Amino acid sequence: MALVDEKAHKVQSEEKPLSAEESWALSREVPKWSLHDGSLETELRFHGFGEAMEYVNQVATIAQREDHHPDIQISYDTVHLTLSTHKIGGLSRNDFIVAAKIDHLM
């Protein structure tokens, strides 16, 4: 099943973060995102603040539905998103699922 078709699960504190190899393998399914020290990151530019905010609101809808929320930075026409699973101190499959769903917006 493709990541975009999966549903994020409730992460338990005893779960371990994905290994570097597991993260690398899953990152191939979300090529617009980069791996950075236990997180996934992407940055997008838009035609002005209004368009950037519309996109962020769509991201927020996905995050609420999946109950897995990215860190979002907005600077006028640029949106920077960071995904990680804070509860386990690294990446979980949920991060890749949400990244795939966000990519599906574009």
Buried (B, 14 or more C-beta within 10 A) or exposed (E): EEBBEBEBBEBEEEBEBBEEEBBEEBBEBBEBBEBEEBBBBBBBEBEEEEEBEEBBEEBEEBBEEBEBBBEBEBEEBEBBBBBBBEBBEBBBBBBBBBBBBBBEEE
